[in-house]
Amino acid sequence: MRIEKRILARVEGTAYLELEWKDGVISDARVIVAGSRSLEKALEGRPVTDALVITPRVCGICGHAHLMASVLAIENALGNPQIPKKAELLRKITLNLEKIQNHIKWFYLFLMPDFLRLGEELKDFEPYSGSKWKKAISLCADITKAIALFAGQWPHSSYAVPGGVTSQPDIHQIYSAMQIVCNVKEFFLEDMVGMPEEEYKKLGESGLWEKIEGDCGIFIELTIKHGLDWKGKSYCRMITSEQVPSCNSAVKVFSGRRFHPANYESIQVLERSVYSQTQIVRYKWAPCETGPIVRKIASGDKIVIRLHKTYGSSFISRTLSRILEVWDLLIEVENHLKKLPSLLKEPSCLDLMDKVKRLNGEGVAFVEASRGMLMHRIKVIEGKIADYRIVTPSMWNLGPRCRRFLGVAEKSILNLNNPIHAEMVLKSFDACSVCTVR
């Protein structure tokens, strides 16, 4: 038996992969994340609105999701006031735009270049110099401009406040955002899936993922060629806060066949392990995967449901789910933008600041971030934060083992026979170390 320690390249933050090899295959794996952000502790004793500025600094990639979870948790403590429709749409638009640019960057900048390490000639995907790399970077920059049209800046936006948002967009900003969304839709169809919209819709209706073309088709071809399609399976349990028609609870657990209502009080955050600074997260003492794959299953997506029936929660299922979610998010953003012009004269925010300053209570919120379900939980006494808890998607996916179970990503790496495959499987969760530690 030998032990190999690998520093992961092209991930958010710093993470290590410790592999134990036996008879040519990985017999054990540990995802090691060092350091601590300690933001929850730093929030204690501060005015409750400070959370809106501090929590987006948890991560430079999905900070907008943290802002949304934070403001929703505060509003939950206030009794869930009905915010203006305009504010509700703006929050959804900017959050979805953050997911879109994250998905695209992850695929082109983090995932596809690893096929070059496997010996593939993919000059277009070469980091920094490849045409696909450059195009993805440029497009994502435009998407973040669309976020900034409404949120003022990206990353670390703080434009959402209890009662709504602080922005007052005009028709020119809305049309500018629409044009960017139109450009991204064109990129998705021409580059990512390589087919007209009607043809792609027909594939979605039939579930025939094998006929997807473009860069996504290249990914499918290479994944099968290198035997990665069946690899990377983890537990069949997944968790989400996405809406499911047959399940009305805020949190749902997917058992592999159907969704079950879940009680968020049964989410356990255990002590850190001996080898990683990440705390162990479990639902009723068992690990759960989270991410776009469970969201797509929840939405009834035929392609992902068929993929999952064939491959389970594997490398190919996890990756294609995230790529194809880009289109769903684009359509949702486009529909929200079309509704905004008729709401421009409405207020963007309720005046709740007096109530916030005198607030006593507890609130919890769930937001579907790029990597999966994000939870913020706050306790407020006389307008000051008494306790703040954050459970990120990366804590679910990359967290370490407990006495009974390996971590989700750790299990997915077992029995692989190539260390690059192990890194690629880990990256299919979009490894983010800064979101993993507390």
Phi, psi and omega in degrees: 000137176230154181245132181237132178247124184239129173277127185279128177268152176055052170230160178285115181088203182237127179216154180236151176238116179257118185246135172255126183252139176213123180056037174084003178230162180282116181265340176204152182215142177230129173266117187248121178236126182257164175092176181207139180269328174057023181292324180300319178293321181294336181283338185298131179088353181272158172304145188300328181290344176298333180299331182289340179262326186275315185296329176298345179277000175303320186214142178276355181255315184242034180298331180294322177298322178293321176300313181296318179295322181294312182292325178291325177294319177295316179296326176296320176293334179276356180098020178056063178297148179280105183279161179302146181301322179300316179295320179299316179293318180298319177299316181293320180299308184292323178295316180293324176298322177297318178298317183300309182293328177294314180300316183293314179299318180301315183292312187276328186260332186253318190268303186300322180300340179292339176292335174295325179292341177269008175096007181279144177272095182229068184299328181294336182258007180298129180304135176075321185255339184290145182296323179293317178304309182296318181296319179296318179299314181296316181296317180294327175297320178294321180296320178293332173295322178296321176298314184294335176303326182254327186261354178088326179196165170204134004278188176060042176292152178221033187276346176273130181227161177305121181105351179154227180222164183265353184270153177232080185292151175250177186296329180292320177295320179296315180293325177297317178295321178299320180295319178296316178299319178300318179295321180290323176300317179298318178297317180300313184289316185281320186261311189285316181244350171062045179198159178295162184300315182297322179293320179294321178298321179296321176298319179297324180289330182264342181078016185275077180295336183296338184265003177292139183246208179063205181294328176295321176296321175299316178301314181298314181300313182290324179298315178291319179303319183266010176069025181270352184295323181270353187267164175086017179289143176237214180286155179277356179271131178225155184230143181205162171246010177294150179291135175235126184308324184267006187215112188265357183287162181293326181238138180232143175247130178261123185269001184110338178238318181210168180268145178236138175299140183236149177260118184297340177295343180270004173281120183252131173251108185267180181290162177294155177279178181280344186244352182219150179280358180283135174281153182274127180245132181220155169247117186051044174072009180239148179287153177220140172273151175221158179146186182302330182299316180285329175296317181293323176295318180298327182279354180082020182297120186291325179297310183289323177299318178292319176301314183295323178296327182276311190251348187070201177276080185246181180302313183289321180295316183295318184287312180297325178302318183286320178298312186287340177294337179306316182295316179302316181293321178298316179296320180295315179298316180301317179295320178294319180297324180294334181276340187295318185306325181285353184249005187298330181278349179284157176292155179265347187204146170276155177268097183244009189295324177297317178295322179295318182294334180254012189295135169229121180162182179234147179217151178222147180214148177236133178228139175273102177276179182306317186271353180140202188286126179246133179239132170241137179224130186229144172238127186237134175233118181050046176078001180247146181284118177267329180203142179220130181231133177236129173239110184269162175302323181293333175293323175293312190277321186256358183297159185278182182282158170246193182295331186256330189228146166289162172293162183302307181293323179301315180295324184292342184268343183301144174073006172286153182242013181222124182296331177291322174301320180298317179295321181293320177298317178298320180290341177295342172272356186060070185302126179224104185287327183290336176273350186271324183277164176250000000 
